[in-house]
Amino acid sequence: METRIALIGIVVENKDCAKMINDILHEYGEYIVGRMGIPYPKRNISVISIVIDAPNDIISALSGKLGMIPQVNIKTVYSKLSSIADK
């Protein structure tokens, strides 16, 4: 199955949403290559970046679920590189 690399940028404006975010990320854990979270106390936000290697529909589903959380803003950037899983 063809997969793509994508970067999902998440800005969390309400830290009470952390559990919902983590639950969703755990659900897609098999596709996540790496994750970095940066708290920014000066602005009372957190910024999370997720690198994912997955089929387009999985990336879209994850982005959609995260984007539906109130006070969470996301943006997904896709690599032009595509690959065949399990080469």
TIVO-626110 format. One line per 4 residues: for each residue x, y, z of C-alpha. Coordinates in nm, 4 decimals, decimal comma, m for minus. Layout:
<rs>
X/Y/Z  ...;
</rs>
This chain:
<rs>
0,0000/0,0000/0,0000  0,1296/0,3435/m0,0903  0,2207/0,5689/0,2016  0,3272/0,9301/0,2346;
0,5271/1,1266/0,4849  0,3401/1,4161/0,6432  0,4012/1,6667/0,9188  0,1057/1,7597/1,1368;
0,1515/2,0841/1,3290  m0,0754/2,1260/1,6302  m0,1259/2,4428/1,8376  m0,3041/2,3695/2,1648;
m0,4708/2,6759/2,3145  m0,6350/2,4888/2,6030  m0,4238/2,2384/2,7935  m0,7407/2,0627/2,9131;
m0,7551/1,9112/2,5622  m0,4293/1,7192/2,6141  m0,5972/1,3900/2,7028  m0,8172/1,3963/2,3917;
m0,5144/1,4723/2,1737  m0,3069/1,1957/2,3322  m0,5900/0,9427/2,2977  m0,6210/1,0168/1,9266;
m0,2445/1,0036/1,8721  m0,2295/0,6714/2,0570  m0,4974/0,5347/1,8238  m0,2689/0,6102/1,5250;
0,0560/0,5204/1,7017  0,1609/0,2544/1,4515  0,1961/0,5236/1,1827  0,3718/0,7905/1,3907;
0,7439/0,8199/1,3184  0,8144/1,0908/1,5756  0,6568/1,3481/1,7997  0,7848/1,6660/1,9606;
0,5917/1,8785/2,2062  0,6961/2,2256/2,3125  0,5176/2,4100/2,5926  0,5137/2,7878/2,5549;
0,4108/2,9251/2,8960  0,4572/3,2897/2,7929  0,1550/3,2531/2,5601  m0,0150/2,9753/2,7592;
m0,0093/2,7346/2,4611  0,1679/2,4183/2,3539  0,2956/2,3311/2,0090  0,3184/1,9699/1,8946;
0,4682/1,8375/1,5729  0,3916/1,4873/1,4500  0,5749/1,3095/1,1684  0,3634/1,0338/1,0174;
0,4206/0,7733/0,7448  0,0800/0,6426/0,6394  m0,1681/0,6118/0,3527  m0,3474/0,9357/0,2586;
m0,6774/0,8272/0,4132  m0,5123/0,7589/0,7498  m0,3374/1,0969/0,7491  m0,6635/1,2699/0,6601;
m0,8569/1,0835/0,9289  m0,6019/1,1713/1,1977  m0,5894/1,5366/1,0892  m0,9693/1,5532/1,0830;
m1,0107/1,4104/1,4324  m0,7492/1,6460/1,5760  m0,9029/1,9432/1,3948  m1,2420/1,8798/1,5528;
m1,1092/1,9321/1,9060  m1,2087/2,2789/2,0342  m0,9218/2,5247/2,0845  m0,6844/2,3029/1,8872;
m0,5532/2,4289/1,5536  m0,3818/2,1947/1,3121  m0,2173/2,2120/0,9733  m0,0924/1,9169/0,7709;
0,1958/1,9365/0,5251  0,2458/1,6468/0,2836  0,5746/1,5409/0,1331  0,5798/1,4908/m0,2410;
0,7662/1,1671/m0,1718  0,5504/0,8570/m0,1807  0,6596/0,5012/m0,1201  0,5365/0,1477/m0,1193;
0,5177/0,0062/0,2345  0,7145/m0,3126/0,3019  0,9475/m0,2808/0,0015;
</rs>
